[in-house]
Amino acid sequence: MPRGRYSLHDPHDRTPLGEEHFHCATGPSGWRYVSQITTPSGDHAGSVDLTTDELGRPIRLELHASSWQVRGAALDGVTWVRTDPSGAHATEGNVRAHAFTGTSPAFLVATARLLRPTAGAPATRVRLVAFTDPVLAPRTLDQSWALLKREAHATDSGPLMVDEYQVTDLDTGEQGSVHIAGDVVLAAPGVELEDLESPPSTFP
């Protein structure tokens, strides 16, 4: 069960946005990721709880940020309920999309698992619903994912397979590189892995 810490920053000017303390685990029926998010000053800022099935589809998502809450799942596309800080108002949304995304590195692992592109193949297009900070506002976006290469990196516990993806925002044309080993993001736009207590899990 990998356990560690990501640092989060603005991908454009590298302004620190905080840290995400996480643990995750693979199982026969899928993958689960749980994290707590803190501000740069160390205050609690939110949480992520994502469970995907063996195909990478989101079967349970719960996000908290600034007292807002989102619960979602893959249902007729993706469906979610967003609740305001007072708890008095809840709005439901549904979009013909493949999965969810957001600032958490969990979504990068889940999307890579969902698409499973092969090296050298044309980029795969995917429609996602992003929940943007600080109030988890939903936004539908389109990305393309291409697996550029898979390389083995030597470690104390044996070779570590690292996949490098090129992710393109199809609305803006902006591209970024995402490096993933098993169920851990090593580096991505706005994300750096700062600490990892045990090796990444490998998906069956």
Backbone as CSV, one residue per row, in Angstrom:
resi,resn,N_x,N_y,N_z,CA_x,CA_y,CA_z,C_x,C_y,C_z
1,MET,0.847,-1.195,0.000,0.000,0.000,0.000,0.883,1.245,0.000
2,PRO,1.068,1.865,-1.164,1.872,3.093,-1.200,1.277,4.179,-0.306
3,ARG,2.163,4.885,0.369,1.772,5.986,1.243,2.819,7.069,1.076
4,GLY,2.392,8.312,0.899,3.382,9.344,0.668,2.782,10.731,0.640
5,ARG,3.532,11.628,-0.018,3.146,13.043,-0.001,3.510,13.693,-1.334
6,TYR,2.529,14.368,-1.913,2.740,15.182,-3.110,2.779,16.660,-2.717
7,SER,3.593,17.443,-3.409,3.473,18.896,-3.328,2.724,19.371,-4.567
8,LEU,1.834,20.329,-4.368,1.006,20.868,-5.444,1.373,22.328,-5.671
9,HIS,1.481,22.728,-6.934,1.809,24.124,-7.239,1.116,24.533,-8.532
10,ASP,1.040,25.830,-8.746,0.473,26.352,-9.981,1.396,25.937,-11.130
11,PRO,0.876,25.247,-12.154,1.766,24.764,-13.212,2.376,25.870,-14.065
12,HIS,1.851,27.092,-13.958,2.347,28.189,-14.795,3.410,29.025,-14.085
13,ASP,3.155,29.413,-12.834,4.130,30.260,-12.134,4.734,29.596,-10.906
14,ARG,4.366,28.310,-10.679,4.911,27.488,-9.584,4.588,28.044,-8.195
15,THR,3.546,28.835,-8.067,3.088,29.267,-6.754,2.658,28.045,-5.946
16,PRO,3.196,27.828,-4.729,2.799,26.658,-3.939,1.310,26.688,-3.599
17,LEU,0.645,25.550,-3.776,-0.783,25.435,-3.478,-1.051,24.550,-2.269
18,GLY,-0.026,23.821,-1.818,-0.218,22.978,-0.646,0.382,21.607,-0.860
19,GLU,-0.056,20.659,-0.037,0.432,19.286,-0.100,-0.735,18.319,-0.006
20,GLU,-0.529,17.137,-0.561,-1.540,16.086,-0.512,-0.892,14.837,0.093
21,HIS,-1.375,14.439,1.261,-0.875,13.255,1.968,-1.798,12.091,1.614
22,PHE,-1.255,11.035,1.024,-2.109,10.016,0.419,-1.701,8.607,0.816
23,HIS,-2.643,7.693,0.665,-2.338,6.272,0.584,-3.313,5.655,-0.408
24,CYS,-2.863,4.584,-1.066,-3.682,3.966,-2.097,-3.364,2.480,-2.146
25,ALA,-4.254,1.727,-2.761,-4.069,0.275,-2.802,-4.835,-0.306,-3.979
26,THR,-4.222,-1.310,-4.610,-4.912,-2.073,-5.646,-5.535,-3.311,-5.005
27,GLY,-6.555,-3.817,-5.669,-7.220,-5.023,-5.191,-7.819,-5.761,-6.364
28,PRO,-8.414,-6.937,-6.115,-8.976,-7.729,-7.214,-10.116,-7.025,-7.935
29,SER,-10.775,-6.086,-7.256,-11.922,-5.417,-7.882,-11.605,-3.993,-8.314
30,GLY,-10.361,-3.520,-8.142,-10.057,-2.171,-8.585,-8.985,-1.496,-7.753
31,TRP,-9.164,-0.203,-7.518,-8.140,0.625,-6.875,-8.827,1.690,-6.020
32,ARG,-8.226,1.980,-4.848,-8.768,3.032,-3.995,-7.646,3.982,-3.589
33,TYR,-7.968,5.262,-3.589,-7.023,6.327,-3.231,-7.703,7.241,-2.221
34,VAL,-7.006,7.518,-1.115,-7.534,8.393,-0.064,-6.460,9.409,0.280
35,SER,-6.839,10.675,0.412,-5.838,11.688,0.746,-6.445,12.817,1.557
36,GLN,-5.553,13.521,2.259,-5.883,14.757,2.956,-5.023,15.862,2.356
37,ILE,-5.631,17.008,2.096,-4.940,18.122,1.439,-4.742,19.243,2.457
38,THR,-3.540,19.827,2.466,-3.233,20.940,3.362,-2.793,22.143,2.550
39,THR,-2.973,23.328,3.114,-2.531,24.568,2.491,-1.020,24.715,2.684
40,PRO,-0.390,25.692,2.016,1.042,25.915,2.235,1.392,26.205,3.693
41,SER,0.449,26.737,4.480,0.705,27.011,5.893,0.429,25.801,6.783
42,GLY,-0.064,24.699,6.185,-0.300,23.476,6.937,-1.718,23.269,7.409
43,ASP,-2.629,24.194,7.088,-4.034,24.045,7.498,-4.746,23.029,6.601
44,HIS,-5.742,22.356,7.170,-6.526,21.396,6.396,-7.304,22.126,5.308
45,ALA,-7.251,21.588,4.075,-7.909,22.253,2.953,-8.926,21.374,2.245
46,GLY,-8.917,20.066,2.511,-9.878,19.209,1.831,-9.424,17.770,1.835
47,SER,-10.159,16.931,1.102,-9.846,15.507,1.049,-10.348,14.918,-0.257
48,VAL,-9.764,13.765,-0.600,-10.142,13.024,-1.800,-10.317,11.564,-1.408
49,ASP,-11.391,10.949,-1.886,-11.613,9.515,-1.693,-12.167,8.992,-3.014
50,LEU,-11.330,8.268,-3.755,-11.697,7.794,-5.087,-11.530,6.285,-5.159
51,THR,-12.563,5.602,-5.644,-12.498,4.163,-5.886,-12.843,3.910,-7.347
52,THR,-11.984,3.146,-8.030,-12.263,2.771,-9.412,-12.397,1.257,-9.504
53,ASP,-13.107,0.793,-10.544,-13.215,-0.651,-10.747,-12.005,-1.152,-11.524
54,GLU,-11.998,-2.429,-11.878,-10.822,-3.012,-12.518,-10.558,-2.430,-13.902
55,LEU,-11.561,-1.758,-14.491,-11.381,-1.115,-15.797,-11.007,0.355,-15.673
56,GLY,-10.912,0.856,-14.447,-10.551,2.256,-14.241,-11.731,3.211,-14.160
57,ARG,-12.938,2.686,-14.181,-14.118,3.562,-14.114,-14.379,3.982,-12.669
58,PRO,-14.776,5.245,-12.456,-15.015,5.711,-11.088,-16.320,5.153,-10.529
59,ILE,-16.229,4.277,-9.541,-17.447,3.733,-8.950,-17.822,4.486,-7.671
60,ARG,-16.895,5.294,-7.140,-17.218,6.120,-5.968,-16.205,7.248,-5.874
61,LEU,-16.710,8.474,-5.776,-15.858,9.644,-5.582,-16.460,10.519,-4.494
62,GLU,-15.625,10.943,-3.562,-16.055,11.916,-2.564,-14.941,12.952,-2.396
63,LEU,-15.288,14.200,-2.656,-14.349,15.320,-2.538,-14.857,16.303,-1.499
64,HIS,-13.925,16.888,-0.752,-14.247,17.973,0.171,-13.253,19.100,-0.060
65,ALA,-13.751,20.346,-0.097,-12.896,21.523,-0.221,-13.693,22.749,0.189
66,SER,-13.097,23.572,1.062,-13.742,24.824,1.502,-15.170,24.578,1.981
67,SER,-15.385,23.462,2.666,-16.687,23.055,3.196,-17.682,22.643,2.117
68,TRP,-17.287,22.670,0.847,-18.114,22.111,-0.218,-17.855,20.606,-0.301
69,GLN,-18.832,19.879,-0.829,-18.706,18.434,-0.939,-19.267,17.969,-2.273
70,VAL,-18.580,17.011,-2.877,-19.063,16.371,-4.104,-19.021,14.864,-3.897
71,ARG,-20.107,14.198,-4.265,-20.137,12.739,-4.339,-20.512,12.373,-5.766
72,GLY,-19.773,11.424,-6.347,-20.039,11.092,-7.733,-19.731,9.642,-8.046
73,ALA,-20.154,9.225,-9.246,-19.900,7.863,-9.722,-20.187,7.818,-11.213
74,ALA,-19.701,6.744,-11.847,-20.016,6.513,-13.252,-21.426,5.931,-13.344
75,LEU,-22.353,6.736,-13.847,-23.751,6.335,-13.969,-24.369,7.159,-15.091
76,ASP,-24.765,6.487,-16.186,-25.252,7.206,-17.373,-24.254,8.275,-17.788
77,GLY,-23.024,7.879,-17.993,-21.921,8.822,-18.122,-21.315,8.981,-16.737
78,VAL,-21.260,10.211,-16.252,-20.895,10.434,-14.850,-21.960,11.307,-14.197
79,THR,-22.272,10.978,-12.964,-23.303,11.682,-12.211,-22.711,12.095,-10.869
80,TRP,-23.104,13.277,-10.389,-22.596,13.755,-9.103,-23.629,14.626,-8.398
81,VAL,-23.421,14.764,-7.096,-24.213,15.680,-6.268,-23.231,16.594,-5.556
82,ARG,-23.446,17.903,-5.692,-22.568,18.911,-5.088,-23.357,19.658,-4.015
83,THR,-22.818,19.668,-2.799,-23.510,20.252,-1.647,-22.749,21.470,-1.153
84,ASP,-23.498,22.550,-0.838,-22.859,23.800,-0.401,-22.443,23.693,1.064
85,PRO,-21.630,24.661,1.566,-21.130,24.567,2.942,-22.216,24.488,4.009
86,SER,-23.379,25.100,3.763,-24.434,25.068,4.770,-25.146,23.719,4.812
87,GLY,-24.987,22.943,3.740,-25.680,21.667,3.658,-27.138,21.804,3.281
88,ALA,-27.574,23.037,3.012,-28.990,23.266,2.729,-29.339,23.057,1.263
89,HIS,-28.338,23.179,0.390,-28.621,23.107,-1.041,-27.698,22.078,-1.689
90,ALA,-28.296,21.174,-2.440,-27.542,20.179,-3.181,-27.996,20.199,-4.629
91,THR,-27.054,20.237,-5.550,-27.379,20.241,-6.969,-26.798,18.986,-7.607
92,GLU,-27.591,18.360,-8.464,-27.160,17.139,-9.136,-26.749,17.454,-10.553
93,GLY,-25.701,16.795,-11.016,-25.252,16.976,-12.385,-25.033,15.644,-13.055
94,ASN,-25.145,15.647,-14.386,-24.904,14.437,-15.176,-24.373,14.864,-16.537
95,VAL,-23.284,14.236,-16.966,-22.678,14.551,-18.256,-22.286,13.243,-18.927
96,ARG,-22.429,13.202,-20.236,-21.959,12.044,-20.999,-20.436,12.117,-21.106
97,ALA,-19.788,11.767,-20.032,-18.328,11.793,-19.965,-17.833,10.438,-19.485
98,HIS,-16.511,10.247,-19.567,-15.919,8.958,-19.209,-15.562,8.856,-17.739
99,ALA,-15.145,9.990,-17.128,-14.638,9.934,-15.759,-14.536,11.347,-15.215
100,PHE,-13.964,11.454,-14.012,-13.767,12.738,-13.341,-12.293,13.127,-13.374
101,THR,-12.023,14.412,-13.139,-10.654,14.863,-12.948,-10.649,16.057,-12.001
102,GLY,-9.449,16.526,-11.674,-9.285,17.624,-10.724,-7.809,17.808,-10.444
103,THR,-7.498,18.524,-9.371,-6.090,18.813,-9.079,-5.370,17.631,-8.446
104,SER,-6.086,16.676,-7.890,-5.436,15.555,-7.217,-4.725,14.648,-8.226
105,PRO,-3.504,14.194,-7.901,-2.826,13.221,-8.766,-3.608,11.918,-8.925
106,ALA,-4.534,11.639,-8.019,-5.342,10.421,-8.139,-6.027,10.335,-9.491
107,PHE,-6.477,11.472,-10.010,-7.224,11.465,-11.261,-6.329,11.130,-12.455
108,LEU,-5.046,11.463,-12.369,-4.114,11.116,-13.447,-3.924,9.596,-13.509
109,VAL,-3.741,8.982,-12.346,-3.601,7.523,-12.309,-4.877,6.868,-12.830
110,ALA,-6.025,7.362,-12.377,-7.297,6.758,-12.783,-7.535,6.896,-14.281
111,THR,-7.204,8.056,-14.858,-7.416,8.250,-16.295,-6.478,7.376,-17.111
112,ALA,-5.221,7.285,-16.679,-4.280,6.406,-17.381,-4.755,4.956,-17.341
113,ARG,-5.295,4.558,-16.193,-5.804,3.195,-16.033,-7.042,2.972,-16.913
114,LEU,-7.868,3.988,-17.017,-9.083,3.889,-17.831,-8.745,3.750,-19.320
115,LEU,-7.790,4.552,-19.788,-7.487,4.598,-21.219,-6.518,3.503,-21.650
116,ARG,-5.492,3.255,-20.842,-4.457,2.260,-21.137,-3.936,2.376,-22.566
117,PRO,-3.445,3.548,-22.963,-2.900,3.668,-24.320,-1.628,2.830,-24.474
118,THR,-1.327,2.454,-25.704,-0.106,1.704,-25.976,0.913,2.631,-26.618
119,ALA,2.188,2.360,-26.346,3.260,3.213,-26.851,3.252,3.225,-28.377
120,GLY,3.336,4.419,-28.941,3.369,4.564,-30.388,2.009,4.649,-31.039
121,ALA,0.953,4.345,-30.303,-0.400,4.407,-30.874,-0.877,5.860,-30.908
122,PRO,-1.836,6.175,-31.774,-2.379,7.533,-31.784,-2.975,7.901,-30.427
123,ALA,-3.006,9.194,-30.146,-3.543,9.676,-28.874,-5.014,9.281,-28.734
124,THR,-5.405,9.005,-27.501,-6.780,8.629,-27.186,-7.499,9.833,-26.600
125,ARG,-8.675,10.118,-27.121,-9.464,11.260,-26.652,-10.383,10.813,-25.514
126,VAL,-10.532,11.692,-24.506,-11.375,11.365,-23.365,-12.096,12.630,-22.894
127,ARG,-13.364,12.482,-22.535,-14.144,13.597,-21.977,-14.245,13.401,-20.468
128,LEU,-13.911,14.457,-19.713,-13.853,14.394,-18.257,-14.645,15.542,-17.650
129,VAL,-15.124,15.321,-16.434,-15.718,16.394,-15.640,-14.718,16.759,-14.548
130,ALA,-14.245,18.001,-14.589,-13.282,18.483,-13.607,-14.008,19.246,-12.510
131,PHE,-13.582,19.040,-11.269,-14.087,19.820,-10.138,-12.964,20.765,-9.709
132,THR,-13.195,22.066,-9.929,-12.131,23.051,-9.768,-12.206,23.708,-8.391
133,ASP,-11.032,23.923,-7.815,-10.929,24.611,-6.531,-11.255,26.090,-6.709
134,PRO,-11.697,26.789,-5.652,-11.811,26.266,-4.288,-13.202,25.746,-3.905
135,VAL,-14.184,25.784,-4.831,-15.554,25.435,-4.443,-16.064,24.213,-5.202
136,LEU,-15.136,23.455,-5.816,-15.493,22.214,-6.523,-16.542,22.457,-7.607
137,ALA,-16.347,23.543,-8.367,-17.266,23.839,-9.464,-17.019,22.879,-10.620
138,PRO,-18.075,22.249,-11.165,-17.883,21.277,-12.241,-17.667,21.949,-13.591
139,ARG,-16.786,21.345,-14.396,-16.511,21.843,-15.741,-16.178,20.653,-16.620
140,THR,-16.801,20.575,-17.786,-16.543,19.481,-18.713,-15.412,19.865,-19.656
141,LEU,-14.470,18.955,-19.833,-13.334,19.244,-20.712,-12.951,17.983,-21.484
142,ASP,-12.218,18.192,-22.564,-11.743,17.103,-23.407,-10.223,17.096,-23.407
143,GLN,-9.651,15.915,-23.240,-8.212,15.736,-23.282,-7.867,14.638,-24.269
144,SER,-6.600,14.620,-24.697,-6.074,13.459,-25.400,-4.852,12.962,-24.640
145,TRP,-4.704,11.642,-24.572,-3.602,10.990,-23.871,-2.843,10.113,-24.854
146,ALA,-1.514,10.248,-24.835,-0.658,9.388,-25.646,0.467,8.868,-24.762
147,LEU,0.731,7.566,-24.848,1.855,6.977,-24.118,3.103,7.135,-24.978
148,LEU,4.036,7.982,-24.521,5.243,8.243,-25.293,6.252,7.112,-25.153
149,LYS,6.469,6.654,-23.908,7.453,5.584,-23.714,7.270,4.967,-22.346
150,ARG,7.813,3.766,-22.216,7.844,3.043,-20.941,9.291,2.637,-20.691
151,GLU,9.809,3.062,-19.553,11.215,2.814,-19.247,11.353,2.170,-17.877
152,ALA,12.382,1.320,-17.749,12.702,0.721,-16.457,13.763,1.567,-15.764
153,HIS,13.515,1.926,-14.509,14.459,2.690,-13.704,14.919,1.804,-12.550
154,ALA,16.233,1.746,-12.349,16.785,0.908,-11.290,16.500,1.515,-9.916
155,THR,16.039,0.689,-8.973,15.821,1.108,-7.590,16.398,0.038,-6.664
156,ASP,16.428,0.348,-5.364,16.950,-0.611,-4.385,16.147,-1.904,-4.352
157,SER,14.863,-1.815,-4.710,14.000,-2.999,-4.646,13.745,-3.599,-6.022
158,GLY,14.580,-3.234,-7.006,14.424,-3.801,-8.346,13.994,-2.748,-9.343
159,PRO,13.867,-3.132,-10.608,13.497,-2.154,-11.639,12.080,-1.626,-11.447
160,LEU,11.917,-0.321,-11.687,10.621,0.337,-11.574,10.211,0.793,-12.966
161,MET,9.056,0.321,-13.429,8.574,0.697,-14.758,7.845,2.039,-14.674
162,VAL,8.300,2.985,-15.480,7.737,4.337,-15.483,7.163,4.629,-16.858
163,ASP,5.903,5.033,-16.902,5.236,5.414,-18.140,5.227,6.930,-18.265
164,GLU,5.595,7.425,-19.448,5.516,8.861,-19.715,4.398,9.123,-20.716
165,TYR,3.418,9.905,-20.281,2.277,10.253,-21.119,2.365,11.718,-21.546
166,GLN,1.880,11.980,-22.734,1.655,13.369,-23.149,0.156,13.629,-23.091
167,VAL,-0.217,14.593,-22.261,-1.629,14.925,-22.066,-1.883,16.300,-22.671
168,THR,-2.885,16.372,-23.533,-3.208,17.611,-24.233,-4.618,18.054,-23.883
169,ASP,-4.766,19.316,-23.481,-6.084,19.921,-23.298,-6.579,20.323,-24.682
170,LEU,-7.639,19.679,-25.152,-8.093,19.896,-26.522,-8.794,21.236,-26.698
171,ASP,-9.180,21.904,-25.600,-9.774,23.231,-25.706,-8.709,24.306,-25.926
172,THR,-7.557,24.144,-25.272,-6.517,25.183,-25.318,-5.289,24.767,-26.111
173,GLY,-5.124,23.469,-26.355,-3.922,22.982,-27.005,-2.731,22.837,-26.079
174,GLU,-2.920,23.155,-24.795,-1.826,23.078,-23.834,-1.448,21.618,-23.579
175,GLN,-0.129,21.346,-23.570,0.354,19.986,-23.387,1.210,19.886,-22.129
176,GLY,1.214,18.701,-21.532,2.046,18.456,-20.371,2.466,17.001,-20.325
177,SER,3.571,16.731,-19.647,4.070,15.370,-19.490,3.688,14.838,-18.116
178,VAL,3.195,13.615,-18.084,2.797,12.955,-16.847,3.597,11.662,-16.729
179,HIS,4.316,11.501,-15.616,5.127,10.315,-15.373,4.476,9.504,-14.256
180,ILE,4.117,8.256,-14.549,3.404,7.406,-13.601,4.133,6.080,-13.473
181,ALA,4.319,5.624,-12.234,4.837,4.290,-11.958,3.777,3.545,-11.154
182,GLY,3.185,2.513,-11.739,2.133,1.774,-11.039,0.961,2.677,-10.715
183,ASP,0.702,2.885,-9.411,-0.417,3.751,-9.010,0.074,5.018,-8.323
184,VAL,1.287,5.455,-8.675,1.860,6.671,-8.093,2.329,7.599,-9.215
185,VAL,1.977,8.880,-9.118,2.459,9.894,-10.056,3.832,10.369,-9.570
186,LEU,4.834,10.258,-10.421,6.172,10.724,-10.059,6.326,12.216,-10.320
187,ALA,5.738,12.692,-11.411,5.779,14.113,-11.742,4.712,14.390,-12.793
188,ALA,4.141,15.589,-12.723,3.118,16.029,-13.674,3.016,17.545,-13.541
189,PRO,2.370,18.218,-14.485,2.190,19.662,-14.337,1.481,19.994,-13.018
190,GLY,2.147,20.758,-12.181,1.563,21.148,-10.896,1.726,20.136,-9.789
191,VAL,2.424,19.012,-10.053,2.530,17.926,-9.076,3.974,17.446,-8.985
192,GLU,4.477,17.282,-7.764,5.772,16.640,-7.537,5.612,15.629,-6.400
193,LEU,6.151,14.437,-6.580,6.168,13.441,-5.506,7.321,13.775,-4.571
194,GLU,7.009,14.093,-3.320,8.023,14.518,-2.357,8.477,13.385,-1.445
195,ASP,7.586,12.444,-1.160,7.918,11.394,-0.205,7.088,10.159,-0.529
196,LEU,7.708,8.983,-0.474,7.013,7.738,-0.724,7.583,6.672,0.204
197,GLU,6.720,6.117,1.067,7.183,5.209,2.100,7.335,3.767,1.621
198,SER,6.640,3.407,0.537,6.741,2.046,0.027,6.584,2.104,-1.485
199,PRO,7.064,1.101,-2.218,7.017,1.151,-3.692,5.590,1.224,-4.216
200,PRO,5.424,1.764,-5.420,4.087,1.793,-6.025,3.527,0.387,-6.199
201,SER,2.200,0.293,-6.151,1.543,-0.976,-6.460,1.519,-1.167,-7.976
202,THR,1.465,-2.415,-8.395,1.277,-2.713,-9.806,-0.137,-3.239,-10.006
203,PHE,-0.770,-2.805,-11.080,-2.129,-3.265,-11.371,-2.085,-4.676,-11.936
204,PRO,-3.052,-5.509,-11.576,-3.062,-6.889,-12.094,-3.289,-6.894,-13.610
